[in-house]
Amino acid sequence: AVNRGQIPHLDLYVIREQIDKALAKQGIASLETLEESVSHARPTAGALAVFQPDLASSYLTAQEEDESLLRMDAAIGDPVA
């Protein structure tokens, strides 16, 4: 909304401050506090080194994914399967 000019920048800061105060009254932790207390909030260097490079970003290998998709295609009657 600020980028579109619907909320002036100064009002944005006032609104943020009001929200922060309202959340503080409710005992809700700030984002910064949560990031400090949650161990996985910020990845550490080498954290993904324990995974095999081809598996680092998914749960299935390429072959497992292909097999799964072929089974799904067959189940819904896709003529390609």
C-alpha positions as CSV (number, residue, x, y, z in Angstrom):
1,A,0.0,0.0,0.0
2,V,2.9,2.4,0.7
3,N,4.4,1.7,-2.7
4,R,1.1,2.4,-4.3
5,G,0.8,5.7,-2.4
6,Q,-2.3,4.6,-0.4
7,I,-0.5,4.9,3.0
8,P,2.0,7.7,3.6
9,H,5.3,6.5,4.9
10,L,4.9,8.3,8.2
11,D,1.5,6.6,8.8
12,L,3.1,3.3,8.1
13,Y,5.6,3.7,11.0
14,V,2.8,4.9,13.3
15,I,0.7,1.8,12.3
16,R,3.6,-0.5,12.9
17,E,4.3,1.0,16.3
18,Q,0.6,0.6,17.3
19,I,0.6,-3.0,16.2
20,D,3.9,-3.7,18.1
21,K,2.4,-2.2,21.2
22,A,-0.8,-4.2,20.9
23,L,1.1,-7.4,20.4
24,A,3.4,-6.6,23.4
25,K,0.3,-6.2,25.6
26,Q,-0.8,-9.7,24.5
27,G,2.6,-11.1,25.4
28,I,3.4,-12.0,21.9
29,A,7.1,-12.2,21.0
30,S,8.5,-10.0,18.3
31,L,9.8,-11.5,15.1
32,E,13.4,-10.7,16.1
33,T,12.9,-12.5,19.4
34,L,11.4,-15.6,17.7
35,E,14.3,-15.7,15.2
36,E,16.8,-15.6,18.0
37,S,15.1,-18.4,19.9
38,V,14.3,-20.8,17.0
39,S,17.3,-22.7,16.0
40,H,16.3,-23.2,12.4
41,A,15.3,-19.6,11.7
42,R,18.6,-18.8,10.0
43,P,20.4,-21.5,8.2
44,T,24.0,-22.1,9.2
45,A,26.8,-22.6,6.7
46,G,27.2,-26.2,5.8
47,A,23.9,-27.2,7.3
48,L,22.8,-29.0,4.1
49,A,26.2,-30.7,3.7
50,V,24.8,-33.8,5.3
51,F,22.4,-34.4,2.3
52,Q,23.5,-35.9,-0.9
53,P,23.7,-33.1,-3.5
54,D,20.9,-34.5,-5.7
55,L,18.6,-34.9,-2.8
56,A,19.2,-31.6,-1.0
57,S,16.1,-29.8,-2.3
58,S,13.5,-32.6,-2.5
59,Y,12.3,-35.7,-0.7
60,L,12.2,-37.8,-3.8
61,T,14.9,-38.7,-6.2
62,A,14.2,-37.9,-9.9
63,Q,13.4,-41.6,-10.6
64,E,11.0,-41.8,-7.6
65,E,9.3,-38.6,-8.7
66,D,8.9,-39.9,-12.3
67,E,7.5,-43.2,-11.0
68,S,5.1,-41.4,-8.7
69,L,3.9,-39.1,-11.5
70,L,3.4,-42.1,-13.9
71,R,1.3,-43.9,-11.3
72,M,-0.8,-40.7,-10.8
73,D,-1.2,-40.4,-14.6
74,A,-2.3,-44.0,-14.8
75,A,-4.8,-43.5,-11.9
76,I,-6.5,-40.6,-13.6
77,G,-6.5,-42.2,-17.0
78,D,-4.0,-39.9,-18.7
79,P,-3.3,-41.3,-22.2
80,V,0.4,-40.5,-21.9
81,A,0.8,-43.1,-19.1
